[in-house]
Amino acid sequence: MHKIRIVPRRVYTVSHAEYAADRVGWLYKKRNLVKGLRFVEELSVLRFFFGKLEAIDDWGARLAEEFKKEFGTNYQKGLPLNSSVG
């Protein structure tokens, strides 16, 4: 029997898992902003792999703005919120 790992060993740390869980929790709280996607093109087989999707409404932009409001622009550098780089 083959074993499959969901999270590869020695690749991700506890802080990675905590960050991912925190982001999923944040997204769950903002779920009312997400309207969904619709197929623009779809094949009869494997449509989820080869189909083309577009956003319903402009929810992606609104979700990004909400993220910037809460986390500022320094979130990628791991800096505290609203701190200045210098």
N, CA, C and O atoms as a printed pandas DataFrame, in Angstrom:
     atom_number atom_name residue_name chain_id  residue_number  x_coord  y_coord  z_coord
0              1         N          MET        A               1    0.842   -1.186    0.000
1              2        CA          MET        A               1    0.000    0.000    0.000
2              3         C          MET        A               1    0.884    1.246    0.000
3              4         O          MET        A               1    1.848    1.335    0.761
4              5         N          HIS        A               2    0.555    2.177   -0.837
5              6        CA          HIS        A               2    1.304    3.432   -0.907
6              7         C          HIS        A               2    0.692    4.456    0.035
7              8         O          HIS        A               2   -0.528    4.546    0.171
8              9         N          LYS        A               3    1.541    5.212    0.671
9             10        CA          LYS        A               3    1.062    6.283    1.547
10            11         C          LYS        A               3    1.232    7.613    0.830
11            12         O          LYS        A               3    2.248    7.859    0.179
12            13         N          ILE        A               4    0.256    8.438    0.954
13            14        CA          ILE        A               4    0.306    9.763    0.330
14            15         C          ILE        A               4    0.283   10.812    1.431
15            16         O          ILE        A               4   -0.565   10.769    2.323
16            17         N          ARG        A               5    1.202   11.736    1.366
17            18        CA          ARG        A               5    1.243   12.823    2.347
18            19         C          ARG        A               5    0.534   14.046    1.782
19            20         O          ARG        A               5    0.796   14.460    0.653
20            21         N          ILE        A               6   -0.357   14.613    2.566
21            22        CA          ILE        A               6   -1.019   15.856    2.177
22            23         C          ILE        A               6   -0.018   17.005    2.282
23            24         O          ILE        A               6    0.080   17.839    1.382
24            25         N          VAL        A               7    0.716   17.037    3.378
25            26        CA          VAL        A               7    1.750   18.058    3.585
26            27         C          VAL        A               7    3.089   17.341    3.621
27            28         O          VAL        A               7    3.336   16.541    4.524
28            29         N          PRO        A               8    3.959   17.614    2.653
29            30        CA          PRO        A               8    5.259   16.941    2.630
30            31         C          PRO        A               8    6.067   17.197    3.908
31            32         O          PRO        A               8    6.021   18.283    4.485
32            33         N          ARG        A               9    6.797   16.180    4.326
33            34        CA          ARG        A               9    7.613   16.286    5.530
34            35         C          ARG        A               9    8.774   17.258    5.306
35            36         O          ARG        A               9    9.337   17.318    4.213
36            37         N          ARG        A              10    9.121   18.003    6.326
37            38        CA          ARG        A              10   10.257   18.928    6.350
38            39         C          ARG        A              10   10.185   20.035    5.306
39            40         O          ARG        A              10   11.211   20.619    4.958
40            41         N          VAL        A              11    9.029   20.325    4.817
41            42        CA          VAL        A              11    8.896   21.416    3.851
42            43         C          VAL        A              11    8.182   22.596    4.489
43            44         O          VAL        A              11    8.589   23.745    4.318
44            45         N          TYR        A              12    7.119   22.309    5.224
45            46        CA          TYR        A              12    6.330   23.368    5.848
46            47         C          TYR        A              12    6.493   23.318    7.356
47            48         O          TYR        A              12    6.608   22.244    7.947
48            49         N          THR        A              13    6.503   24.501    7.977
49            50        CA          THR        A              13    6.629   24.584    9.424
50            51         C          THR        A              13    5.260   24.827   10.037
51            52         O          THR        A              13    4.270   25.000    9.326
52            53         N          VAL        A              14    5.214   24.839   11.343
53            54        CA          VAL        A              14    3.964   25.118   12.045
54            55         C          VAL        A              14    3.487   26.527   11.703
55            56         O          VAL        A              14    2.284   26.756   11.580
56            57         N          SER        A              15    4.403   27.462   11.550
57            58        CA          SER        A              15    3.991   28.827   11.221
58            59         C          SER        A              15    3.338   28.895    9.840
59            60         O          SER        A              15    2.437   29.707    9.627
60            61         N          HIS        A              16    3.772   28.065    8.910
61            62        CA          HIS        A              16    3.108   28.004    7.602
62            63         C          HIS        A              16    1.663   27.548    7.767
63            64         O          HIS        A              16    0.748   28.143    7.197
64            65         N          ALA        A              17    1.463   26.494    8.544
65            66        CA          ALA        A              17    0.109   25.964    8.763
66            67         C          ALA        A              17   -0.760   26.978    9.486
67            68         O          ALA        A              17   -1.934   27.138    9.149
68            69         N          GLU        A              18   -0.199   27.670   10.482
69            70        CA          GLU        A              18   -0.965   28.679   11.216
70            71         C          GLU        A              18   -1.363   29.827   10.302
71            72         O          GLU        A              18   -2.490   30.318   10.373
72            73         N          TYR        A              19   -0.446   30.258    9.446
73            74        CA          TYR        A              19   -0.745   31.345    8.514
74            75         C          TYR        A              19   -1.855   30.929    7.549
75            76         O          TYR        A              19   -2.793   31.688    7.309
76            77         N          ALA        A              20   -1.744   29.721    6.997
77            78        CA          ALA        A              20   -2.769   29.244    6.063
78            79         C          ALA        A              20   -4.127   29.148    6.753
79            80         O          ALA        A              20   -5.141   29.536    6.172
80            81         N          ALA        A              21   -4.162   28.638    7.981
81            82        CA          ALA        A              21   -5.421   28.543    8.727
82            83         C          ALA        A              21   -5.986   29.927    9.015
83            84         O          ALA        A              21   -7.199   30.126    8.938
84            85         N          ASP        A              22   -5.132   30.877    9.343
85            86        CA          ASP        A              22   -5.572   32.243    9.602
86            87         C          ASP        A              22   -6.180   32.874    8.350
87            88         O          ASP        A              22   -7.212   33.540    8.430
88            89         N          ARG        A              23   -5.551   32.669    7.208
89            90        CA          ARG        A              23   -6.068   33.240    5.956
90            91         C          ARG        A              23   -7.400   32.596    5.554
91            92         O          ARG        A              23   -8.301   33.283    5.073
92            93         N          VAL        A              24   -7.523   31.288    5.748
93            94        CA          VAL        A              24   -8.790   30.624    5.441
94            95         C          VAL        A              24   -9.887   31.146    6.359
95            96         O          VAL        A              24  -11.016   31.356    5.917
96            97         N          GLY        A              25   -9.567   31.357    7.632
97            98        CA          GLY        A              25  -10.530   31.930    8.571
98            99         C          GLY        A              25  -10.945   33.335    8.168
99           100         O          GLY        A              25  -12.122   33.685    8.245
100          101         N          TRP        A              26   -9.974   34.143    7.736
101          102        CA          TRP        A              26  -10.282   35.511    7.283
102          103         C          TRP        A              26  -11.200   35.465    6.066
103          104         O          TRP        A              26  -12.167   36.222    5.984
104          105         N          LEU        A              27  -10.898   34.579    5.127
105          106        CA          LEU        A              27  -11.719   34.457    3.923
106          107         C          LEU        A              27  -13.126   33.981    4.266
107          108         O          LEU        A              27  -14.095   34.420    3.648
108          109         N          TYR        A              28  -13.246   33.094    5.240
109          110        CA          TYR        A              28  -14.561   32.629    5.664
110          111         C          TYR        A              28  -15.391   33.784    6.228
111          112         O          TYR        A              28  -16.592   33.874    5.970
112          113         N          LYS        A              29  -14.756   34.658    6.991
113          114        CA          LYS        A              29  -15.463   35.824    7.543
114          115         C          LYS        A              29  -15.910   36.778    6.443
115          116         O          LYS        A              29  -16.915   37.471    6.600
116          117         N          LYS        A              30  -15.187   36.822    5.345
117          118        CA          LYS        A              30  -15.501   37.726    4.226
118          119         C          LYS        A              30  -16.247   37.008    3.109
119          120         O          LYS        A              30  -16.306   37.514    1.989
120          121         N          ARG        A              31  -16.813   35.851    3.386
121          122        CA          ARG        A              31  -17.446   35.034    2.348
122          123         C          ARG        A              31  -18.599   35.737    1.647
123          124         O          ARG        A              31  -18.944   35.380    0.521
124          125         N          ASN        A              32  -19.199   36.728    2.292
125          126        CA          ASN        A              32  -20.290   37.456    1.644
126          127         C          ASN        A              32  -19.797   38.300    0.472
127          128         O          ASN        A              32  -20.601   38.702   -0.369
128          129         N          LEU        A              33  -18.500   38.579    0.397
129          130        CA          LEU        A              33  -17.945   39.347   -0.722
130          131         C          LEU        A              33  -17.729   38.483   -1.963
131          132         O          LEU        A              33  -17.715   38.994   -3.083
132          133         N          VAL        A              34  -17.561   37.183   -1.766
133          134        CA          VAL        A              34  -17.250   36.281   -2.877
134          135         C          VAL        A              34  -18.549   35.842   -3.551
135          136         O          VAL        A              34  -19.400   35.212   -2.924
136          137         N          LYS        A              35  -18.691   36.176   -4.820
137          138        CA          LYS        A              35  -19.913   35.870   -5.565
138          139         C          LYS        A              35  -19.785   34.616   -6.414
139          140         O          LYS        A              35  -20.799   33.991   -6.727
140          141         N          GLY        A              36  -18.598   34.233   -6.792
141          142        CA          GLY        A              36  -18.415   33.002   -7.548
142          143         C          GLY        A              36  -17.882   33.219   -8.949
143          144         O          GLY        A              36  -17.532   34.331   -9.342
144          145         N          LEU        A              37  -17.831   32.122   -9.691
145          146        CA          LEU        A              37  -17.329   32.113  -11.059
146          147         C          LEU        A              37  -18.360   31.438  -11.954
147          148         O          LEU        A              37  -19.184   30.653  -11.484
148          149         N          ARG        A              38  -18.309   31.746  -13.235
149          150        CA          ARG        A              38  -19.173   31.062  -14.202
150          151         C          ARG        A              38  -18.320   30.634  -15.385
151          152         O          ARG        A              38  -17.326   31.275  -15.728
152          153         N          PHE        A              39  -18.733   29.540  -15.994
153          154        CA          PHE        A              39  -18.025   29.052  -17.167
154          155         C          PHE        A              39  -18.308   29.949  -18.367
155          156         O          PHE        A              39  -19.459   30.282  -18.650
156          157         N          VAL        A              40  -17.253   30.332  -19.063
157          158        CA          VAL        A              40  -17.369   31.062  -20.321
158          159         C          VAL        A              40  -17.247   30.065  -21.465
159          160         O          VAL        A              40  -17.972   30.140  -22.457
160          161         N          GLU        A              41  -16.316   29.132  -21.306
161          162        CA          GLU        A              41  -16.151   28.029  -22.255
162          163         C          GLU        A              41  -16.007   26.752  -21.443
163          164         O          GLU        A              41  -15.311   26.733  -20.427
164          165         N          GLU        A              42  -16.664   25.684  -21.886
165          166        CA          GLU        A              42  -16.496   24.413  -21.203
166          167         C          GLU        A              42  -16.594   23.266  -22.199
167          168         O          GLU        A              42  -17.405   23.280  -23.124
168          169         N          LEU        A              43  -15.756   22.293  -21.981
169          170        CA          LEU        A              43  -15.766   21.088  -22.807
170          171         C          LEU        A              43  -16.707   20.064  -22.183
171          172         O          LEU        A              43  -17.085   20.185  -21.017
172          173         N          SER        A              44  -17.073   19.079  -22.950
173          174        CA          SER        A              44  -17.990   18.051  -22.427
174          175         C          SER        A              44  -17.302   17.124  -21.432
175          176         O          SER        A              44  -17.962   16.526  -20.582
176          177         N          VAL        A              45  -15.983   17.002  -21.531
177          178        CA          VAL        A              45  -15.241   16.176  -20.580
178          179         C          VAL        A              45  -14.203   17.040  -19.866
179          180         O          VAL        A              45  -13.640   17.961  -20.457
180          181         N          LEU        A              46  -13.963   16.747  -18.633
181          182        CA          LEU        A              46  -12.954   17.448  -17.810
182          183         C          LEU        A              46  -13.121   18.967  -17.848
183          184         O          LEU        A              46  -12.138   19.696  -17.973
184          185         N          ARG        A              47  -14.333   19.434  -17.743
185          186        CA          ARG        A              47  -14.579   20.871  -17.867
186          187         C          ARG        A              47  -13.865   21.693  -16.806
187          188         O          ARG        A              47  -13.515   22.846  -17.058
188          189         N          PHE        A              48  -13.638   21.123  -15.615
189          190        CA          PHE        A              48  -12.967   21.879  -14.563
190          191         C          PHE        A              48  -11.480   22.053  -14.840
191          192         O          PHE        A              48  -10.848   22.944  -14.273
192          193         N          PHE        A              49  -10.914   21.217  -15.701
193          194        CA          PHE        A              49   -9.507   21.350  -16.047
194          195         C          PHE        A              49   -9.294   22.219  -17.284
195          196         O          PHE        A              49   -8.307   22.950  -17.366
196          197         N          PHE        A              50  -10.197   22.146  -18.231
197          198        CA          PHE        A              50   -9.981   22.827  -19.502
198          199         C          PHE        A              50  -10.934   23.988  -19.757
199          200         O          PHE        A              50  -10.740   24.735  -20.716
200          201         N          GLY        A              51  -11.946   24.155  -18.935
201          202        CA          GLY        A              51  -12.902   25.240  -19.126
202          203         C          GLY        A              51  -12.315   26.587  -18.762
203          204         O          GLY        A              51  -11.332   26.668  -18.026
204          205         N          LYS        A              52  -12.918   27.639  -19.275
205          206        CA          LYS        A              52  -12.505   29.000  -18.939
206          207         C          LYS        A              52  -13.589   29.625  -18.083
207          208         O          LYS        A              52  -14.779   29.504  -18.374
208          209         N          LEU        A              53  -13.155   30.300  -17.013
209          210        CA          LEU        A              53  -14.074   30.890  -16.053
210          211         C          LEU        A              53  -13.926   32.399  -16.021
211          212         O          LEU        A              53  -12.872   32.935  -16.365
212          213         N          GLU        A              54  -14.991   33.087  -15.603
213          214        CA          GLU        A              54  -14.906   34.518  -15.345
214          215         C          GLU        A              54  -15.658   34.807  -14.053
215          216         O          GLU        A              54  -16.583   34.087  -13.678
216          217         N          ALA        A              55  -15.251   35.851  -13.398
217          218        CA          ALA        A              55  -15.861   36.217  -12.118
218          219         C          ALA        A              55  -17.256   36.783  -12.329
219          220         O          ALA        A              55  -17.518   37.510  -13.287
220          221         N          ILE        A              56  -18.137   36.431  -11.413
221          222        CA          ILE        A              56  -19.459   37.043  -11.388
222          223         C          ILE        A              56  -19.306   38.338  -10.608
223          224         O          ILE        A              56  -18.920   38.320   -9.439
224          225         N          ASP        A              57  -19.605   39.458  -11.246
225          226        CA          ASP        A              57  -19.444   40.761  -10.601
226          227         C          ASP        A              57  -17.943   41.066  -10.452
227          228         O          ASP        A              57  -17.116   40.358  -11.027
228          229         N          ASP        A              58  -17.592   42.078   -9.711
229          230        CA          ASP        A              58  -16.173   42.428   -9.504
230          231         C          ASP        A              58  -15.744   42.107   -8.069
231          232         O          ASP        A              58  -15.056   42.902   -7.429
232          233         N          TRP        A              59  -16.150   40.952   -7.575
233          234        CA          TRP        A              59  -15.888   40.586   -6.193
234          235         C          TRP        A              59  -14.400   40.437   -5.897
235          236         O          TRP        A              59  -13.983   40.657   -4.760
236          237         N          GLY        A              60  -13.595   40.073   -6.876
237          238        CA          GLY        A              60  -12.158   39.930   -6.642
238          239         C          GLY        A              60  -11.506   41.245   -6.251
239          240         O          GLY        A              60  -10.655   41.285   -5.363
240          241         N          ALA        A              61  -11.906   42.318   -6.915
241          242        CA          ALA        A              61  -11.363   43.641   -6.598
242          243         C          ALA        A              61  -11.817   44.093   -5.212
243          244         O          ALA        A              61  -11.030   44.663   -4.457
244          245         N          ARG        A              62  -13.084   43.839   -4.877
245          246        CA          ARG        A              62  -13.586   44.230   -3.552
246          247         C          ARG        A              62  -12.892   43.438   -2.444
247          248         O          ARG        A              62  -12.585   43.984   -1.384
248          249         N          LEU        A              63  -12.648   42.156   -2.692
249          250        CA          LEU        A              63  -11.958   41.331   -1.706
250          251         C          LEU        A              63  -10.512   41.799   -1.529
251          252         O          LEU        A              63  -10.005   41.825   -0.407
252          253         N          ALA        A              64   -9.852   42.166   -2.614
253          254        CA          ALA        A              64   -8.476   42.679   -2.535
254          255         C          ALA        A              64   -8.432   44.000   -1.772
255          256         O          ALA        A              64   -7.516   44.223   -0.981
256          257         N          GLU        A              65   -9.397   44.868   -1.994
257          258        CA          GLU        A              65   -9.445   46.148   -1.264
258          259         C          GLU        A              65   -9.658   45.920    0.228
259          260         O          GLU        A              65   -9.043   46.590    1.057
260          261         N          GLU        A              66  -10.520   44.984    0.563
261          262        CA          GLU        A              66  -10.754   44.647    1.976
262          263         C          GLU        A              66   -9.475   44.117    2.617
263          264         O          GLU        A              66   -9.167   44.448    3.762
264          265         N          PHE        A              67   -8.737   43.299    1.883
265          266        CA          PHE        A              67   -7.467   42.766    2.377
266          267         C          PHE        A              67   -6.473   43.896    2.626
267          268         O          PHE        A              67   -5.809   43.922    3.662
268          269         N          LYS        A              68   -6.368   44.830    1.678
269          270        CA          LYS        A              68   -5.434   45.954    1.833
270          271         C          LYS        A              68   -5.828   46.827    3.005
271          272         O          LYS        A              68   -4.957   47.326    3.719
272          273         N          LYS        A              69   -7.133   47.026    3.223
273          274        CA          LYS        A              69   -7.592   47.834    4.362
274          275         C          LYS        A              69   -7.167   47.213    5.680
275          276         O          LYS        A              69   -6.728   47.916    6.590
276          277         N          GLU        A              70   -7.296   45.906    5.783
277          278        CA          GLU        A              70   -6.999   45.240    7.044
278          279         C          GLU        A              70   -5.521   44.970    7.263
279          280         O          GLU        A              70   -5.048   45.005    8.399
280          281         N          PHE        A              71   -4.786   44.701    6.194
281          282        CA          PHE        A              71   -3.393   44.286    6.354
282          283         C          PHE        A              71   -2.384   45.270    5.801
283          284         O          PHE        A              71   -1.180   45.043    5.922
284          285         N          GLY        A              72   -2.838   46.350    5.200
285          286        CA          GLY        A              72   -1.913   47.330    4.657
286          287         C          GLY        A              72   -1.182   46.800    3.436
287          288         O          GLY        A              72   -1.594   45.805    2.840
288          289         N          THR        A              73   -0.097   47.467    3.067
289          290        CA          THR        A              73    0.643   47.064    1.877
290          291         C          THR        A              73    1.939   46.342    2.228
291          292         O          THR        A              73    2.636   45.875    1.327
292          293         N          ASN        A              74    2.280   46.235    3.508
293          294        CA          ASN        A              74    3.532   45.602    3.914
294          295         C          ASN        A              74    3.375   44.134    4.279
295          296         O          ASN        A              74    4.312   43.532    4.803
296          297         N          TYR        A              75    2.213   43.543    4.015
297          298        CA          TYR        A              75    1.962   42.171    4.427
298          299         C          TYR        A              75    2.926   41.177    3.791
299          300         O          TYR        A              75    3.204   40.138    4.390
300          301         N          GLN        A              76    3.447   41.461    2.592
301          302        CA          GLN        A              76    4.344   40.516    1.918
302          303         C          GLN        A              76    5.713   40.468    2.577
303          304         O          GLN        A              76    6.397   39.448    2.490
304          305         N          LYS        A              77    6.126   41.530    3.226
305          306        CA          LYS        A              77    7.451   41.588    3.822
306          307         C          LYS        A              77    7.456   41.050    5.255
307          308         O          LYS        A              77    8.510   40.992    5.888
308          309         N          GLY        A              78    6.282   40.654    5.772
309          310        CA          GLY        A              78    6.215   40.138    7.135
310          311         C          GLY        A              78    6.367   41.217    8.181
311          312         O          GLY        A              78    6.739   40.929    9.318
312          313         N          LEU        A              79    6.085   42.453    7.816
313          314        CA          LEU        A              79    6.208   43.565    8.751
314          315         C          LEU        A              79    4.907   43.754    9.507
315          316         O          LEU        A              79    3.853   43.325    9.037
316          317         N          PRO        A              80    4.960   44.386   10.664
317          318        CA          PRO        A              80    3.719   44.691   11.382
318          319         C          PRO        A              80    2.821   45.575   10.517
319          320         O          PRO        A              80    3.297   46.275    9.623
320          321         N          LEU        A              81    1.548   45.536   10.788
321          322        CA          LEU        A              81    0.589   46.316   10.004
322          323         C          LEU        A              81    0.911   47.801   10.055
323          324         O          LEU        A              81    1.271   48.338   11.102
324          325         N          ASN        A              82    0.777   48.445    8.928
325          326        CA          ASN        A              82    0.983   49.895    8.788
326          327         C          ASN        A              82    2.344   50.358    9.268
327          328         O          ASN        A              82    2.478   51.513    9.673
328          329         N          SER        A              83    3.353   49.514    9.239
329          330        CA          SER        A              83    4.693   49.955    9.604
330          331         C          SER        A              83    5.406   50.454    8.353
331          332         O          SER        A              83    5.025   50.103    7.236
332          333         N          SER        A              84    6.409   51.248    8.533
333          334        CA          SER        A              84    7.139   51.775    7.380
334          335         C          SER        A              84    8.435   50.997    7.197
335          336         O          SER        A              84    9.054   50.556    8.165
336          337         N          VAL        A              85    8.822   50.841    5.972
337          338        CA          VAL        A              85   10.068   50.148    5.656
338          339         C          VAL        A              85   11.184   51.174    5.702
339          340         O          VAL        A              85   11.048   52.258    5.134
340          341         N          GLY        A              86   12.271   50.859    6.359
341          342        CA          GLY        A              86   13.314   51.861    6.391
342          343         C          GLY        A              86   14.517   51.533    7.091
343          344         O          GLY        A              86   15.438   52.348    7.151
